[in-house]
Amino acid sequence: MLPTTTTLMALGAMPADHPLFLGMPGMHGTYAANMALTETDCLVAVGARFDDRVTGKVADFAPEAAIIHIDIDAAELGKVKAPRVAIAADARAGLEALLATLNRLPASEFGDRGPWLDRLATWKRDHPYRYDRNLAQHELLPQAVVEELHRATGGDAVVVTGVGQHQMWAAMFYGYRRPRQFLTSGGLGTMGYGLPAAIGAQLALPGAPVVCVDGDGSFQMNVQELATLAEWDLPVKVFIINNNAHGMVRQWQELFYEQRLSASLFLHQPDFVKLAEAYGVRGMRVKHPEELGAKVREALAHPGPVVVECVVRQEENVLPMVPPGAALKEMIEG
């Protein structure tokens, strides 16, 4: 097997705990994934379109790599990065053809990968996703909420998100083990996706635990779907990461626009517990780290739908982060 990184939309295609899985690459990708893409000499891209959130500065993306690009849409081949080999095919058919060709080559053609694999393992060990765990003892942090959801669900839930900081934290700190376990809006990045998508996931998988991790801004884009949730009495558990802001907008304004905050902090918010109850859905609130575990377990044990407002520290940023226009190796680490 090859060391593998998956884009946001493919998380779960390879188990997060697999020793050769490097995490997702790009703007909020892992150090290991971004450095591997920067230094690799051969890159097999399957169904990836090399969007700017993945590549960073295109000229510095995989600069030494011979690229083998497989995509069912021939228009994607060579659109952003020129491949050495372009294969217009379904992913399975393209990979099977590639493997058949490789299997005819002698092992000596591939050289000793030991030093490269050791280097990747060192990057993974020394540069994991991190946050201030000492601070998390005193203030409720969004990363800790996602990790607690992973513990309480045994890592088995279908996780659905809206768009924003919460989306990235859900991608970074849950650890997905199977395909289509993580449902989110990539590409257009449509805020409000989380709740209706979670309803759809629960209808498609009636016996599966479905958790919607949403932001206070994104959730309000489609809050009326709580009526559908109540009408069908679906056991979706909604966890609102409430930082009283459009957090990703605030983060960019803080880091790249000299802290000139504009329309990114909320001066008024609804009471999310009362709002849920008005729709006939159970509402809960978590404000302190010491109550997080018990409240999460209580919500998951409830047989019907639940909305849990998690009041988190507003100043938390999604890190690491590759600044706009920068190369992957120029990421800001947490």
Backbone torsions as a table, in degrees:
resi	resn	phi	psi	omega
1	MET	NA	158.2	180.0
2	LEU	-104.8	149.8	169.1
3	PRO	-55.9	136.5	-169.7
4	THR	-132.0	139.5	170.2
5	THR	-127.1	143.4	179.2
6	THR	-122.0	146.9	175.7
7	THR	-69.0	170.8	179.9
8	LEU	-50.6	-44.2	-174.3
9	MET	-73.3	-14.2	-177.9
10	ALA	-108.3	8.9	178.8
11	LEU	-55.7	133.7	-176.1
12	GLY	101.5	-17.5	178.1
13	ALA	-61.3	-30.2	171.5
14	MET	-127.0	132.6	-177.1
15	PRO	-55.7	137.2	-176.7
16	ALA	-61.7	-26.0	-178.3
17	ASP	-92.8	6.1	177.4
18	HIS	-68.8	135.1	-176.0
19	PRO	-61.3	-22.3	180.0
20	LEU	-97.4	2.5	177.5
21	PHE	-86.6	126.6	-174.9
22	LEU	-99.3	-4.3	-175.7
23	GLY	93.7	-175.2	179.8
24	MET	-86.8	152.0	178.5
25	PRO	-98.0	175.4	168.2
26	GLY	106.1	-155.7	-171.5
27	MET	-54.4	-42.0	177.6
28	HIS	-119.2	31.4	-178.6
29	GLY	-80.7	173.6	178.9
30	THR	-74.8	155.9	175.2
31	TYR	-59.4	-43.7	-177.5
32	ALA	-62.3	-45.0	-179.4
33	ALA	-64.6	-45.6	-177.1
34	ASN	-67.4	-39.5	179.1
35	MET	-72.7	-34.6	176.9
36	ALA	-62.4	-43.0	178.8
37	LEU	-67.7	-30.4	179.8
38	THR	-72.2	-33.5	-171.6
39	GLU	-109.4	-6.3	-177.2
40	THR	-65.2	151.8	176.0
41	ASP	-101.7	-8.1	177.5
42	CYS	-149.1	130.0	-177.8
43	LEU	-128.8	121.9	174.2
44	VAL	-101.6	113.7	-178.3
45	ALA	-108.5	120.6	-176.5
46	VAL	-115.3	108.7	177.0
47	GLY	74.0	5.4	-179.9
48	ALA	-89.0	142.3	-177.4
49	ARG	-106.7	5.7	177.7
50	PHE	56.3	48.8	177.7
51	ASP	-72.3	166.2	-171.5
52	ASP	-66.8	-26.4	177.9
53	ARG	-68.9	-21.9	178.8
54	VAL	-93.0	-42.0	-170.9
55	THR	-85.1	-27.4	-165.9
56	GLY	62.3	-144.6	177.8
57	LYS	-61.9	115.1	-170.1
58	VAL	-60.5	-39.9	-177.2
59	ALA	-62.5	-25.7	-178.9
60	ASP	-103.3	11.2	178.3
61	PHE	-89.2	123.7	-179.6
62	ALA	43.9	55.1	-170.8
63	PRO	-67.7	-24.1	-177.7
64	GLU	-103.7	5.8	-169.4
65	ALA	-92.6	138.2	162.3
66	ALA	-81.8	118.6	-172.7
67	ILE	-99.2	127.8	170.6
68	ILE	-107.1	114.3	-172.8
69	HIS	-113.9	120.1	177.0
70	ILE	-111.4	124.9	176.8
71	ASP	-153.7	141.4	179.8
72	ILE	-70.8	-22.0	179.0
73	ASP	-100.7	108.0	-176.6
74	ALA	-61.2	-23.8	-179.9
75	ALA	-66.6	-20.9	179.4
76	GLU	-78.9	-20.7	-174.9
77	LEU	-74.6	117.3	-179.9
78	GLY	81.2	3.3	-177.6
79	LYS	-67.4	-39.4	-178.0
80	VAL	-114.5	-49.6	178.7
81	LYS	-120.2	135.7	179.9
82	ALA	-77.3	119.3	-179.8
83	PRO	-84.0	151.4	170.1
84	ARG	-72.3	-39.3	177.7
85	VAL	-130.0	126.1	178.3
86	ALA	-113.3	127.2	-178.4
87	ILE	-125.1	109.4	177.1
88	ALA	-88.2	101.3	-174.4
89	ALA	-164.8	161.9	166.3
90	ASP	-57.6	146.4	-175.0
91	ALA	-56.0	-47.3	-178.7
92	ARG	-62.9	-47.9	-178.0
93	ALA	-63.9	-40.4	179.7
94	GLY	-65.0	-42.9	179.1
95	LEU	-67.3	-39.7	178.8
96	GLU	-62.4	-40.9	178.4
97	ALA	-66.6	-40.7	179.0
98	LEU	-64.4	-44.5	180.0
99	LEU	-64.7	-38.2	178.6
100	ALA	-61.1	-38.4	178.0
101	THR	-68.6	-45.4	-178.6
102	LEU	-64.7	-35.8	-178.0
103	ASN	-66.6	-16.3	178.2
104	ARG	-85.9	-7.5	-178.8
105	LEU	-89.9	145.9	176.4
106	PRO	-69.0	152.4	-178.2
107	ALA	-59.5	-28.3	-178.4
108	SER	-62.9	-20.5	179.9
109	GLU	-67.2	-21.4	-171.0
110	PHE	-97.7	-11.0	176.5
111	GLY	69.2	-173.3	-178.5
112	ASP	-94.1	112.8	-179.0
113	ARG	-89.7	-1.3	-174.9
114	GLY	-53.6	-52.8	-179.4
115	PRO	-60.4	-38.0	179.0
116	TRP	-65.9	-44.4	179.3
117	LEU	-65.2	-36.8	176.9
118	ASP	-63.7	-39.3	179.8
119	ARG	-65.6	-42.9	177.9
120	LEU	-61.5	-43.4	179.7
121	ALA	-62.4	-37.3	178.3
122	THR	-66.3	-43.2	177.1
123	TRP	-60.4	-43.8	179.2
124	LYS	-61.8	-43.3	-177.5
125	ARG	-68.0	-42.5	-172.1
126	ASP	-87.2	-16.1	-175.0
127	HIS	-133.8	59.4	176.1
128	PRO	-76.0	166.8	167.0
129	TYR	-60.1	138.6	-177.5
130	ARG	-145.5	162.4	170.6
131	TYR	-151.3	174.7	-174.8
132	ASP	-78.5	96.4	-176.5
133	ARG	-74.4	-22.4	173.5
134	ASN	-69.4	-44.6	176.7
135	LEU	-61.9	-34.2	-178.6
136	ALA	-66.4	-13.7	175.2
137	GLN	-75.7	-18.8	-173.0
138	HIS	-117.6	-26.6	179.2
139	GLU	-128.9	147.8	178.6
140	LEU	-76.8	119.2	-179.4
141	LEU	-108.4	144.0	-176.7
142	PRO	-63.3	-35.5	179.3
143	GLN	-62.5	-38.1	179.4
144	ALA	-67.2	-33.8	177.1
145	VAL	-61.8	-46.6	-179.4
146	VAL	-64.6	-42.2	178.4
147	GLU	-63.3	-37.7	178.3
148	GLU	-67.0	-37.3	175.5
149	LEU	-61.9	-39.8	177.2
150	HIS	-62.4	-45.2	179.7
151	ARG	-62.9	-46.8	-173.5
152	ALA	-70.1	-27.6	179.8
153	THR	-98.3	-0.2	-176.1
154	GLY	65.5	21.3	-179.3
155	GLY	70.0	17.3	-171.2
156	ASP	-106.7	-4.5	-175.5
157	ALA	-74.5	152.5	164.1
158	VAL	-81.1	120.9	-175.9
159	VAL	-107.5	127.4	-179.2
160	VAL	-120.7	142.6	-179.0
161	THR	-132.1	163.8	164.0
162	GLY	-85.9	-144.6	-177.7
163	VAL	-130.2	132.0	-179.8
164	GLY	144.5	-160.4	179.8
165	GLN	-57.9	-43.3	-178.2
166	HIS	-57.6	-35.1	179.0
167	GLN	-60.8	-44.8	180.0
168	MET	-68.8	-41.9	178.4
169	TRP	-63.0	-38.6	177.3
170	ALA	-65.0	-35.3	177.5
171	ALA	-69.7	-35.2	-171.3
172	MET	-85.3	-34.0	-166.1
173	PHE	-116.2	6.5	178.1
174	TYR	-93.1	-46.9	179.1
175	GLY	85.0	85.6	-172.7
176	TYR	-89.8	145.3	-172.2
177	ARG	-119.8	-7.6	-178.0
178	ARG	-145.8	156.7	-179.2
179	PRO	-61.8	146.4	176.3
180	ARG	61.4	23.4	174.4
181	GLN	-82.5	-21.9	-178.9
182	PHE	-116.4	115.3	-177.6
183	LEU	-113.7	121.3	-177.3
184	THR	-152.0	169.1	-178.8
185	SER	-100.0	105.7	173.5
186	GLY	-99.2	179.2	179.8
187	GLY	71.1	-96.9	-179.0
188	LEU	-68.1	-27.3	179.1
189	GLY	60.9	61.5	-173.2
190	THR	-84.9	109.8	172.5
191	MET	-61.2	145.2	-177.2
192	GLY	92.5	-1.7	-179.2
193	TYR	-68.1	-31.9	-166.0
194	GLY	-58.9	-56.4	-173.3
195	LEU	-65.2	-51.5	178.5
196	PRO	-63.1	-34.4	177.9
197	ALA	-67.9	-36.8	177.2
198	ALA	-65.3	-38.4	176.2
199	ILE	-61.7	-44.9	178.0
200	GLY	-62.3	-40.9	179.2
201	ALA	-63.8	-40.4	-178.8
202	GLN	-68.5	-37.2	176.5
203	LEU	-67.0	-35.8	179.5
204	ALA	-74.2	-30.7	-177.1
205	LEU	-128.2	75.7	-172.0
206	PRO	-58.7	-31.1	-176.6
207	GLY	-93.7	-0.9	-174.8
208	ALA	-91.4	146.0	171.3
209	PRO	-71.8	126.1	179.3
210	VAL	-120.0	123.9	-179.0
211	VAL	-119.9	127.3	174.7
212	CYS	-102.8	114.9	173.7
213	VAL	-98.6	115.2	-173.4
214	ASP	-130.1	165.6	175.1
215	GLY	-101.4	160.5	-179.1
216	ASP	-65.1	-29.6	175.8
217	GLY	-78.4	-50.1	-177.9
218	SER	-62.8	-40.1	-178.2
219	PHE	-58.7	-38.4	-175.7
220	GLN	-75.6	-7.3	176.3
221	MET	-71.4	-26.2	-179.8
222	ASN	-140.2	35.8	-176.0
223	VAL	-61.0	-25.3	-177.4
224	GLN	-63.7	-16.6	179.0
225	GLU	-71.5	-5.7	169.5
226	LEU	-59.5	-29.5	177.0
227	ALA	-63.6	-41.3	176.9
228	THR	-65.4	-42.2	179.5
229	LEU	-59.7	-43.2	179.7
230	ALA	-70.6	-40.5	-177.9
231	GLU	-61.3	-41.1	-179.2
232	TRP	-90.8	-5.5	179.7
233	ASP	50.1	48.5	-178.5
234	LEU	-84.2	138.6	-174.9
235	PRO	-80.5	36.8	176.6
236	VAL	-70.8	135.1	176.8
237	LYS	-107.3	118.7	-178.0
238	VAL	-103.7	123.8	177.3
239	PHE	-114.0	110.7	-179.2
240	ILE	-89.7	118.3	175.1
241	ILE	-84.8	94.7	-172.7
242	ASN	-96.3	101.3	174.6
243	ASN	-108.4	14.5	175.2
244	ASN	57.3	39.8	-176.1
245	ALA	-165.0	159.9	157.8
246	HIS	-81.1	87.9	-164.7
247	GLY	-62.5	-38.9	-179.1
248	MET	-68.9	-35.7	176.0
249	VAL	-64.9	-46.2	177.7
250	ARG	-58.0	-42.7	-179.0
251	GLN	-60.6	-45.8	179.1
252	TRP	-64.5	-42.6	179.8
253	GLN	-63.4	-37.1	179.9
254	GLU	-69.6	-45.4	-173.2
255	LEU	-82.8	-33.3	-169.8
256	PHE	-121.5	-5.9	-178.8
257	TYR	-128.1	36.6	173.0
258	GLU	52.5	36.7	176.4
259	GLN	60.9	26.9	176.3
260	ARG	-82.9	87.3	-175.9
261	LEU	-77.4	130.4	-179.7
262	SER	-143.1	117.2	175.8
263	ALA	58.2	27.1	-178.9
264	SER	-111.5	-17.9	175.9
265	LEU	-105.0	139.3	-177.8
266	PHE	-88.6	126.8	176.7
267	LEU	-87.6	-16.4	178.0
268	HIS	-147.3	138.1	178.5
269	GLN	-133.5	148.7	171.5
270	PRO	-73.1	163.7	169.9
271	ASP	-81.5	105.6	-173.1
272	PHE	-66.8	-29.3	177.2
273	VAL	-66.9	-48.7	178.7
274	LYS	-65.6	-35.7	178.5
275	LEU	-62.4	-45.2	177.2
276	ALA	-61.3	-45.1	-178.7
277	GLU	-64.7	-32.4	177.6
278	ALA	-63.1	-28.3	177.3
279	TYR	-89.9	-1.1	-179.0
280	GLY	86.4	20.9	-179.9
281	VAL	-112.7	141.1	178.6
282	ARG	-65.3	134.9	178.6
283	GLY	-117.1	142.6	178.3
284	MET	-139.3	162.4	178.8
285	ARG	-139.2	138.4	174.9
286	VAL	-123.3	127.8	-179.6
287	LYS	-123.1	-19.7	-172.9
288	HIS	-125.3	142.7	-177.0
289	PRO	-60.8	-31.4	-176.8
290	GLU	-70.3	-16.8	179.6
291	GLU	-101.2	-3.7	-172.9
292	LEU	-60.4	-53.0	-175.3
293	GLY	-58.4	-46.4	-178.3
294	ALA	-65.6	-40.4	-179.2
295	LYS	-68.1	-39.3	177.7
296	VAL	-62.9	-46.3	-179.8
297	ARG	-64.1	-38.9	178.4
298	GLU	-62.5	-43.5	179.7
299	ALA	-64.5	-44.3	-178.7
300	LEU	-66.4	-29.2	-178.9
301	ALA	-78.8	-18.0	-178.8
302	HIS	-67.9	134.7	-174.4
303	PRO	-72.4	-19.2	-177.6
304	GLY	-111.4	-166.6	179.9
305	PRO	-71.1	147.7	180.0
306	VAL	-140.4	140.3	169.4
307	VAL	-113.8	122.4	179.5
308	VAL	-115.0	115.4	176.1
309	GLU	-86.6	119.3	178.2
310	CYS	-106.1	107.5	-176.6
311	VAL	-85.1	106.0	-170.3
312	VAL	-112.2	168.7	180.0
313	ARG	-65.1	125.5	-174.7
314	GLN	-68.7	-30.9	-170.4
315	GLU	-80.4	-3.5	-178.5
316	GLU	-64.4	135.1	176.0
317	ASN	-111.1	154.7	174.8
318	VAL	-84.5	110.5	-179.9
319	LEU	-134.2	147.4	6.5
320	PRO	-69.8	165.9	179.1
321	MET	-146.9	131.7	172.8
322	VAL	-89.6	118.2	-179.5
323	PRO	-60.4	151.2	179.0
324	PRO	-58.2	132.5	179.7
325	GLY	83.6	-1.8	-178.1
326	ALA	-96.6	163.8	175.4
327	ALA	-80.2	158.6	-179.2
328	LEU	-57.3	-36.6	-177.7
329	LYS	-70.4	-8.5	-179.3
330	GLU	-98.3	22.7	-177.9
331	MET	-62.7	148.4	172.0
332	ILE	-88.9	118.1	-179.5
333	GLU	-87.5	157.6	179.0
334	GLY	-76.3	NA	NA
